[in-house]
Amino acid sequence: MTTFKKSERLAGFRLSRLLFTKGAHLFHYPFRIHYLCMGREEGRQLFAGQRSRPDKPGFPYPVKCLVGVSARQVRQAVLRNRIRRLVKEAYRKNKSLLYTFLDREGLVCLLALVYVGKREMSLKEIEEHLQQVLNKLKEVISQGFVSGQGDGGSKDSG
């Protein structure tokens, strides 16, 4: 699974607002990660009442991901777009770490990866940081659902 299809992207205003208002976040330089995890049934209920094709449910993949770059940190649009492309590529290559975990646990997740670093990094550096971020996210989600919080964990700034 080495693609990053449109159905894997978080694009709706309603879901983005839900993620940023009710979701938790954590920070691991150079990323600020916002996430909201829920059971598959809860995920299906988010799309209840909307017209959708039966062969394309609301969450065909375990994660809907949004990638952003802070305009305050990276002023030039050309650099922001390049960093965004690099982050998407790194996520595309390493998302299986998160997908297998969420499938095994029966969860779906809304995820926002916001790059807040001040300098441009190479693809290799971004990929290394993103692997660490995804592993940390797996730990936080598993701790949150094991302890019965149900929201994927508490807000963490470490």
C-alpha positions as CSV (number, residue, x, y, z in Angstrom):
1,M,0.0,0.0,0.0
2,T,2.3,2.8,-1.3
3,T,-0.2,5.3,-2.6
4,F,-1.8,8.4,-1.1
5,K,-5.2,8.5,-2.7
6,K,-7.8,11.2,-2.5
7,S,-10.0,9.0,-0.2
8,E,-7.1,8.9,2.3
9,R,-6.9,12.6,2.5
10,L,-8.8,14.7,5.1
11,A,-10.5,17.4,3.0
12,G,-13.8,18.2,4.4
13,F,-14.4,21.3,6.6
14,R,-16.7,19.4,8.9
15,L,-14.1,16.6,9.6
16,S,-11.3,19.1,9.9
17,R,-13.2,21.2,12.4
18,L,-14.0,18.0,14.4
19,L,-10.4,17.0,14.4
20,F,-9.1,20.4,15.6
21,T,-11.8,21.0,18.2
22,K,-12.3,17.5,19.7
23,G,-9.0,15.8,18.9
24,A,-5.8,15.6,20.9
25,H,-2.4,16.8,19.9
26,L,1.3,16.1,20.5
27,F,4.5,17.7,19.4
28,H,7.6,16.0,18.1
29,Y,10.0,18.4,16.2
30,P,9.4,19.4,13.4
31,F,5.8,18.2,13.5
32,R,2.7,19.1,15.5
33,I,0.3,16.2,15.2
34,H,-3.4,16.5,15.8
35,Y,-5.3,13.2,15.9
36,L,-8.8,11.9,16.7
37,C,-9.2,8.2,17.0
38,M,-12.5,6.3,17.2
39,G,-13.9,2.9,16.7
40,R,-15.0,1.8,13.2
41,E,-18.7,2.1,14.1
42,E,-18.2,5.7,15.4
43,G,-16.4,6.5,12.1
44,R,-19.3,5.2,10.1
45,Q,-21.7,7.3,12.1
46,L,-19.8,10.4,11.0
47,F,-20.9,9.8,7.5
48,A,-24.5,8.7,8.4
49,G,-27.1,10.5,6.4
50,Q,-24.7,11.7,3.7
51,R,-25.0,10.5,0.1
52,S,-22.2,8.1,-0.5
53,R,-21.7,5.1,-2.7
54,P,-22.1,1.7,-1.0
55,D,-18.8,0.6,-2.4
56,K,-17.0,3.7,-1.0
57,P,-17.8,4.0,2.7
58,G,-16.7,7.1,4.6
59,F,-13.5,5.5,5.9
60,P,-12.2,3.1,3.2
61,Y,-8.8,3.4,4.9
62,P,-8.0,3.5,8.6
63,V,-6.6,7.1,8.5
64,K,-7.7,10.3,6.8
65,C,-4.6,12.5,6.8
66,L,-4.1,16.3,6.3
67,V,-0.7,17.7,5.7
68,G,0.1,21.4,6.4
69,V,3.1,23.7,6.7
70,S,3.1,26.7,9.0
71,A,3.1,29.9,6.9
72,R,4.4,31.7,9.9
73,Q,7.6,29.6,10.0
74,V,8.1,29.1,6.3
75,R,7.3,32.4,4.6
76,Q,8.0,31.5,0.9
77,A,5.1,29.7,-0.8
78,V,7.6,27.8,-3.0
79,L,9.3,26.3,0.0
80,R,6.0,25.6,1.8
81,N,4.8,23.6,-1.2
82,R,8.1,21.7,-1.5
83,I,8.0,20.8,2.2
84,R,4.4,19.7,1.9
85,R,5.3,17.4,-1.0
86,L,8.2,15.9,0.9
87,V,6.0,15.3,4.0
88,K,3.3,13.6,1.8
89,E,6.0,11.4,0.2
90,A,7.4,10.4,3.6
91,Y,3.9,9.7,4.9
92,R,3.1,7.7,1.8
93,K,6.2,5.5,2.3
94,N,5.7,4.9,6.0
95,K,1.9,4.9,6.6
96,S,1.8,1.1,6.8
97,L,3.3,1.4,10.4
98,L,0.1,3.2,11.5
99,Y,-2.4,1.3,9.2
100,T,-1.5,-2.2,10.5
101,F,-1.7,-1.0,14.1
102,L,-5.2,0.7,13.6
103,D,-6.5,-2.3,11.6
104,R,-5.5,-4.7,14.3
105,E,-7.1,-2.5,17.0
106,G,-10.3,-1.9,15.0
107,L,-9.9,1.9,15.0
108,V,-10.1,4.7,12.5
109,C,-8.2,8.0,12.9
110,L,-8.3,11.6,11.6
111,L,-4.8,12.9,11.5
112,A,-3.2,16.3,10.8
113,L,0.6,16.5,10.3
114,V,1.6,20.1,10.6
115,Y,5.3,20.9,9.8
116,V,6.4,23.7,12.1
117,G,10.2,23.6,11.5
118,K,11.9,26.8,10.4
119,R,14.2,25.2,7.9
120,E,13.8,22.9,4.9
121,M,14.9,19.4,5.5
122,S,15.8,16.7,3.1
123,L,13.4,13.8,2.4
124,K,15.6,11.4,4.4
125,E,15.5,13.7,7.5
126,I,11.7,14.2,7.2
127,E,11.2,10.5,6.8
128,E,13.2,9.7,9.9
129,H,11.3,12.3,12.0
130,L,8.0,11.0,10.6
131,Q,8.8,7.4,11.5
132,Q,9.5,8.5,15.0
133,V,6.2,10.5,15.0
134,L,4.1,7.6,13.8
135,N,5.7,5.3,16.4
136,K,5.0,7.8,19.2
137,L,1.5,8.2,17.9
138,K,0.9,4.4,18.1
139,E,2.1,4.4,21.7
140,V,-0.1,7.3,22.7
141,I,-3.2,5.8,21.0
142,S,-2.6,2.4,22.5
143,Q,-2.2,3.8,26.0
144,G,-5.3,5.9,25.6
145,F,-7.5,3.0,24.5
146,V,-6.0,0.6,27.0
147,S,-6.7,3.0,29.9
148,G,-10.3,3.4,28.7
149,Q,-10.1,7.1,27.8
150,G,-11.4,6.4,24.3
151,D,-10.2,9.6,22.8
152,G,-6.8,8.3,21.8
153,G,-4.9,9.7,24.8
154,S,-4.4,12.9,26.5
155,K,-2.9,16.1,25.1
156,D,0.9,15.7,25.2
157,S,3.4,18.4,24.6
158,G,6.6,16.3,24.9
